């Protein structure tokens, strides 16, 4: 039987931050993550749903947490069939012409976004810190 890990959906969740759970000296992103990781073995990274992660952040997350800590990462919205804010895409992937505020992926865009998304997670994978990839599909998805 595998291990069961319990954690929260984010170390930056507004309710958690507002609750006073973080001590006064741990109010920045790094301090919050270090405090959180000293008390829980896993966290869901939900910011990756709203914008593509960076390899730099993945590396910093591994440096700021214990070796047995895991990150469950939510997939970027465009990878799940959800409409995605055009502004959430890297500038070089945004459709030209200042069109819609929302974009849906075609096969080529989805492939490029997947390459960038998965590439940004390499530091987590190489450090053995990548837990689950969570794909939150729209309610309209049917088998």
N, C-alpha and C positions, 0 to 999 in steps of 0.2 A: 504494500500500500504506500502511496506517495505522501509527501508532506502536505499538510494544509497550512497555508499562510493567510493571515488576516491583515488587511490594511485598508486604507481609505482611497477614495477616487482621485485625490490630489493633495500634495503637501501645501498647496496654495489656495485651497478651497476657501472662499470668503467666510463661510460660517465657522470653519475651523480657526481661521485667522482672527475673526471677531470674538471668538469665545474666550480669548485670553490664554489659550493652551500654550502658546509659544512664549517663552520668557522674554523680558524686555531686550536682552542682548541678542536675541535670535529673530530679528524682525526683517532681515533681508532674505532674498531667495536662498542664498547659500546657507545661512544660519538656520532657516526653517527646515531645509532638507536635512542638514546634519542632525538637528534636534529630532525630527520625525524618524529618521533612519536609526537612531539610537533606541527607539521604542517600538518600531514596527519592522517586520522583515520584507515588506512588499508595498508598492504603491502603484496605482494606475496613473499613467501620464496621459491626461486628457487634452492638454494643449496641442498635441500632435494631430488632433481631429480638426482643429481650426486653422492650423498653419503647419507647413512642413518643418520637421525638426532639423537641427544642424548637427553635424558630426562633432563640432566643438562642444555643444551642450551635452551630447551623449557622453563625451569624454569627461567633462566636468562632473556630471552626475556620478560616474564611476569613482572619480577621485574623492567625492564628498560623502561616500557611503561605505559601510563595512563590506568586506568581501562576499558575505553570504546574502547581501541585500539584492532583491530582484525588482525590475521595472516591467510592469505590464503596460504595453503601449497601445493606445487607441489609434487605429488607422486614420489617415487623412481622409476627410469627408469625400473627396473626389474619387477615392478608391472604393467607396461603398455604394456608388450610384446616387448619392445625395447631391442635390444642387450645391455648388460651392461658390462662395463669394469670389468674384474675379480678383479682387484685391488680395486674396489669400494665396494666390499663385505667385511664384517668382516672376519678376517683371518680364523676363525673356520668354515666358510661357503664356503670358496674357494675350488674348485675342486683340488684334489691332483695331483701330477705328473707334475706340472708346465706346464700344457697344454696351451690352447688358451688364448689369451689376452681378449677375449670376452666370455660371458656366456649367455645362454638363460635359463629361469627357467623351471624346471619341477614342478609338483604340490607340492611336499614336500618342495622344496626350496622356492617357492613362498609363501607358507603358513608361513614358518618360518620368511621370510623377512617381510611379512605383520605383524606378531606378534610383531616383533622388531620395525618396523616403527610406527605402531599404539600405541605401548607402550611408545615410545619416545614422543608422542604428548599428553600423559595424563596430564602433567602440564598445557598445553594450554587449553585442554578441561575442566579440573577442575576449572580453573580460568575464564572460560567463554570467552576465547580469541581466540579459534579456529573458524575461519570463514569457508571457503570452502576448500575442498580437490580437487585439480585439477589433473586430469589424462590426460596426453598428450599422446594420442595413436599414433602409427605410421600411416603414410599415406596409408599403405597397408591394414589397417583394413577395412573390409567391413561388413555390417550388415548381 
